[in-house]
Amino acid sequence: MCLAVPGRVLEVAESDGLRSGKVQFGGIVRNVRLDFVPEAGAGDYVMVHVGFAISRVDEEEARRTYEILQTMGALTEELGPNEDAI
Amino acid sequence: MKYLDEYRDRAIARALAAEIASVVIHPWVLMEICGGQTHTIMRYGLDELLPRGIELVHGPGCPVCVTPLDTVDRAIALAKRPDVILVSYGDMLRVPGSHSDLLRAKAMGADVRVAYSPTEALKIARSNPERNVVFLAIGFETTAPANAMAAWEAKHEGLANFTMLVSHVLVPPAIRALLASPNNRIQGFIAPGHVCTIAGYREYEDLCREFKVPMVVGGFEPVDLLEAILMLVKRLEAGEAVVENQYARSVTYRGNLSAQRIVNEVFEVGDQKWRGIGEIARSGLQFRKEYIRYDANYVFNLDLISAEEPAECMSALVLQGLQKPTDCAAFGTRCTPESPLGAAMVSGEGACAAYYRYRRHKEFQ
């Protein structure tokens, strides 16, 4: 139930005080409510749960974490792959 | 897909598992609260990547599993009324009530429809003005803003034929109940990333201080969970109880204030029954009196329907991390996803369903 999927905002529309937009998930585009992410605009990534964006993905944080993780991954790559595990 | 694939990277996952093995000295029992995280752990076999001393126990963070039996019975009773269209998230359809489930009611002619979003339930209400549309609105903090928005919109549109049967639970009171239990074995928590996306993690700091248990707000992908486990193990080995945020790409300290605002407009905190666990004080959300007209319990006078839980299902112990699904005599035999004894075998987030689906049932074949 609490799953949320990241998608990229393509365009934003507002009507009657409600905020929504087209969001792309891989090859699929869906209408998503953007009421809870007033800061998100076209080009931003948002996490979407039951048709509502619940956060704008902080790209800075994502990059920082991922870079640290990648450094770790690079170290084991050198130790050789283990196809049985993840 | 961006922000998914990179967090499923095998090399990084293996490096994290190796790092965990290198820092761990003592055995530790960790709980992931959220059923979505349980499924990632089972699906990718993360528990098997960990050193022997680290035990993961699975928490009560499955909204379908903890929706009270009487709420399911009430939904079925409503669905059977010819004037009602019962709209539900798909996961709830197979959840056993006392005598039946929504899918069986549908097969017998009840108008039960599945919605992915509360906005779809509103649409059904708008296009069926002569019918009463009841939305079975369950969830944790993550889903509360979307469900609250549906009630808010119905009120502002003056939608007269729309009500909601609500079962909304809150995570921090459940953690408190687990930690305060004399049977508690949990030494560290992976806090639920999407719940905290909405609610922030201030409340977890209070729990951490009170019970001296470290907590890491974790994401849902394999790399997220392994990193969260590494962060927890480091704190546990150092004897430090603090709250950290692994899932900073989505979670901020104060959470999503716009979402909190709509939840507070529509709902207030109240005592709440959890299936398998019982009542936990101030652990749920109920309609404020300004929104009582959208409460199906009130409109259809459902309070008289109450239910006793069946004795054979031991999901209460599973949800509290006291037993593993495979400890249950009925697991994989008298209880399967096709014919479940309890909700934990049904939901896409139930621990029993995760064990059954991803391999543990093989041990029983």
Interface residues (C-beta under 8 A of the other chain):
Chain A: M1 C2 L3 A4 V5 P6 R8 L18 F25 G26 R33 D35 F36 V37 P38 Y45 M47 H49 V50 G51 F52 I54 S55 V57 D58 E59 E61 A62 T65 Y66 L69 Q70 M72 G73 A74 L75 T76 E77 P81 N82 A85 I86
Chain B: M1 K2 Y3 L4 E6 Y7 D9 R10 A11 I12 A13 R14 A15 L16 A17 A18 E19 C34 G35 G36 Y44 G45 L46 E48 L49 G61 C62 P63 V64 Y89 D91 Y116 S117 P118 T119 E120 I138 G139 F140 T142 T143 P145 A146 M149 E153 P192 H194 V195 T197 I198 F220 P222 V223 E227 Q246 A248 R249 S250 V251 N256 S258 A259 I262 S347 G348 E349
